[in-house]
Amino acid sequence: MKVFHSPNHAEHAPPFEIFDGGEKITNFETPERMERILTALRADGRYEIVPPEDFGLDPIRAVHDPAYLDFLRTAFDEWLAEPTDYERTALLPATFPLPGPRGHVPRSLLGRAGYYMSDLSAPIVAGTYPAALASAHCAVSGAKELVNGKWFLENGKTGDSNSQLPVTTHHSAFALCRPPGHHAGRANCAGYCYLNNAAIAAHWLTQFGPVAVLDIDYHAGNGTQDIFYERADVLTASIHADPDFEYPYYAGYADQTGSGPGLGFHQNYPLPFGADDSAYLQTLEKALERIAAYQPDFLVVSAGMDIYGEDPLGKIRVTRAGIRQIGTAISGLKLPTLVVMEGGYNNEALGLNICAFLDAFHQ
């Protein structure tokens, strides 16, 4: 399996976030997460770790609002140039728009920060934008790998020396993305996420056939829901902790099923506090049945390992054995599958957990 990874992720290293109750803490989403995963992948020995291709901005602009992208690109430099005595290690807003129509985009930097930043867990630092771009390119590179692999499989090619086409037989790929992406909406960052890597890859894949997105992160994929909510060309499903007690609180409910042309093309599967392997796998079975009925040509999986029972940010209790079973069940769809890295904050266990999940995709 090819793993698409960029060292540029390390440029994004926020020194803090504002946690529940207003506590200023060290950011949970650190560069160390990727190093733990890379160590485990290399020890496994079955993975080819390669840099992403640069696809430019077109695949990203197809999903995200151009003005929001401009904000991400310039915000930190503007912050450094502001004539104030504020701390300048990271940019976070203090005010946010009220519910309802959002109206004008403010001219002031802090006004725009509140407009485009949905919470206090996605600070912008000097390296945020280049890291987010590289992360998105990892996802699109993985999507391209699926297209190449699907072509070869359908045309009986095995990558022999007589072929004039690229040598590949991969049926799945892993985009080792950081920053993660599934909380990023069309025009906002949130929850450690700046560009929605899975959504960018899924949209890019729609030019080759119908796509399904399955989000198995502990938290609801509210950004992905936002991006595809009114679309019928991508089926989205998210299994997550019930937003009645968990972030993102305002999205991820079972009755949010799409609107307009997208009505019925999104489904949330909220899990109760303390859900275990059995409860998770039963819910996953329902989601997989829905995906199979849709008959997509490609599957994109937002893979958050914060479902692990010992994750510091989670309140459900899936074991590593359960994570392995989840991977086995998803691979049983036998679809060209792009796995996109999302959350997971128990760094000691993170690499082993992702290897357990990916194991079935080698069978």
Sequence and secondary structure as in RCSB ss.txt:
>XXXX:A:sequence
MKVFHSPNHAEHAPPFEIFDGGEKITNFETPERMERILTALRADGRYEIVPPEDFGLDPIRAVHDPAYLDFLRTA
FDEWLAEPTDYERTALLPATFPLPGPRGHVPRSLLGRAGYYMSDLSAPIVAGTYPAALASAHCAVSGAKELVNGK
WFLENGKTGDSNSQLPVTTHHSAFALCRPPGHHAGRANCAGYCYLNNAAIAAHWLTQFGPVAVLDIDYHAGNGTQ
DIFYERADVLTASIHADPDFEYPYYAGYADQTGSGPGLGFHQNYPLPFGADDSAYLQTLEKALERIAAYQPDFLV
VSAGMDIYGEDPLGKIRVTRAGIRQIGTAISGLKLPTLVVMEGGYNNEALGLNICAFLDAFHQ
>XXXX:A:secstr
 EEE  GGGGG   S EE GGG EE  SS THHHHHHHHHHHHH   EEE      SHHHHTTS HHHHHHHHHH
HHHHHHSSS S  SSB  S    SS      SSHHHHHHHHB SSS  B TTHHHHHHHHHHHHHHHHHHHHHHH
HHHHTT    TT SS     SEEEE  SS  TT BTTBBBTTBSS HHHHHHHHHGGGS EEEEE SSS  HHHH
HHHTT SSEEEEEEEE TTTSTTSSS  TT    GGGTTSEEEEEE TT BHHHHHHHHHHHHHHHHHH  SEEE
EEE GGGBTT TT  SBB HHHHHHHHHHHHTT   EEEEE     HHHHHHHHHHHHGGGG 
